[in-house]
Amino acid sequence: MEIKFNKLIPELSVSDILKSKEFYLSLGFSILYERKEDKFCFLELDGNQLMIEEVNEHWNTGVLEYPYGRGINLSMEVKDIDSIYRLAVENQYPIFRDIQIDQYRVGDKLYCDKQFLIQDLDGYLLRFVQ
């Protein structure tokens, strides 16, 4: 299988690769490939690519403490936001910002996004947008 890699692919350090994989798979992500010996997994959902790797001191620029990724949210455009939201609620993941429609001005145009935000198990803020 040939993978077309996006030009920008966030890689998140996670505290427990197995629990994080379960979290992302439960929201509809699929595994494109993984290196179990490195505790690494490459995930995809509707063209959004994400890498997760258990903390290993290779990439740390400082001390990691919960919540990881402070000051960033990962915005992912998805095809069916309602089903992802439903999965998040069914799995009892804490909703950071409930599903809503927001308007954003870009130049002289107004865009409407339906979106919601949750945090993954390590506190990374995930914004799902349709």
N, C-alpha and C positions, 0 to 999 in steps of 0.2 A: 504494500500500500504506500503510495506516495503522498506526502503531506505538503500542502502549500502553507508555509509559515507566514504569518502576518509580519509586518515590518516592526511593530511594537508588541511585545509579549511580556506582560508582567510576570515576575517570578516571586512568589510569596514564601517566606520562611514560615513553617508551621511547627507547632510543638509536638504533634502526633500525626504522622502521615496517614495512618489507617483511619483514624477518626475524621481527619480532613477529607480524605477520599470519599468516605461514606457520606459526609455532609454535602459535598459538591455533586456526587452521583444522585443523591436524593432530590436535588433540585433540577435534575434533567441533564447535567453535564455528562459527557462520555469521555472515556479514556482513549486518547489517540495512541499513546505509548507510555511505558513506564520502565524505570530501572529500579527494580525492587532492592537490589544490593546497595543502591545509593539513596534509597528512600525518597525517590523522585517520581513525579507523575505529571504528564502533559495532558491537559483537559481542554474540551471544546464544547461550546453551546452556541448554536446558531451563528457560527463563524467567529465567535469570541474565543480567543485562546488564552489559556492561563496555565502557568507552571506552578506546582507546589513542591516544596522539598523540606524535609524535616531539618530543623536547625542543626547545623554541623560546623559552625564557626568559620566556614569558607567565605561567607559573604557578609558577615556582621561588621558594621561600621561603628557599633556601639552596643551597649547592653540592651537586650530585648526584654521588654516587660509588657504585660497585657495592659491595654489593647495595642497590638502591633499595628503598624501603618497609620499612626496618628497623623492627621492633616491631609489624608488622601482618601478619595472614594473612587472606586473603579466603576465607571459607567459602561454598561453593556446593553446594546440594542438587541432585543429579542423579538421573536415572531408572535409568541402567545404569552403575554405578561400575566394574564389571569390564571393560567395553569401553573406557572411558576409561583405566583403568589399563593395559590391554593396549596401547593406542595409545602411551601414554607410554613403556612398556618397548620396544616395537617401534622407536620413534624414538630410543631410547637417551637419553632425558632423565633426568638424575639424580634419583632418588627421594629426597626429604628425609626422609620417614617412610613406611615400607612399609605396604601395605594391612593393616588390622587392625580389630578391633571394640573400641570403647571405650564405657564407661558413664559417663553424666553424671547427677547428681542435680539435679532441679529441684523445689524444695519437698520434698514427700514422695514424689515419683515418680522412678523410675529410667528413663532413656532409653538405648537402645543405638544407636550409629552405626557403620556400616562406613565407613571413611575412609582416605585416603592423602593425602600432601602432596608437592608438587614445587615447584621454583622455576622461574619463567619465565626468559627469556634475560637479563633485567635484574635478577634476584634477587628479584622479588616472590614471596611465598609463597602458593601456591594450595592450598586444602584442599577436596578433593572428598568429599562426604558422601552416603550413601544410608541 
